[in-house]
Amino acid sequence: MARIPDAEMEARKRFILRYLIDQTCPVQHDVRISLTTMMVELELTSSQLRIALLHLKASGYVQVERCFAKNGAQVENAYRVTQLGRVYSNA
């Protein structure tokens, strides 16, 4: 797999952070959304989205909590952009 340029990854990470911030519920301070929905709305491939989210999580910009249905199936994730992530998204 080809490595994408750093500038492209940085732009993608900021794009995703801004999207999450815009979608965040003001009461719960997070957004509950499936990866599929994010892929469609952001027009990213599964790999592009997953890799960028891994970078955001590893950098401490996003906290992720898995959400499950009563039958145990994972239905979505809850994403919370940290204060550090908010600063990074505006840099």
C-alpha positions, -999 to +999 in steps of 0.1 A: +000+000+000+013+034-009+020+059+019+001+091+015+019+124+018+019+139+053+002+171+042-027+150+028-030+131+060-030+163+081-057+178+059-078+146+061-075+145+099-086+181+103-115+175+079-127+146+100-122+165+133-143+195+119-170+171+108-171+154+142-172+188+160-201+199+137-220+167+144-214+167+182-244+167+205-240+197+228-256+178+258-235+146+256-204+162+240-200+134+216-214+121+183-227+086+178-223+075+143-214+045+122-183+043+101-204+036+071-224+068+076-191+088+080-177+072+049-207+082+028-210+118+043-172+125+041-168+107+007-138+087+020-130+050+016-130+027+046-092+026+046-089+063+044-113+069+073-100+041+095-063+051+091-071+088+098-092+078+129-063+057+142-040+086+139-064+109+156-070+085+184-032+078+189-025+115+190-051+121+217-074+142+195-104+119+196-117+094+221-137+065+208-163+044+226-179+014+209-217+012+211-236-021+210-272-031+204-290-053+229-281-084+209-244-076+213-238-064+177-217-032+174-239-006+157-218+026+159-191+044+178-193+074+201-166+099+191-156+127+214-131+154+202-108+163+230-097+199+238-063+190+221-083+179+190-102+211+189-070+232+190-055+210+163-085+213+141-082+251+140-044+251+135 
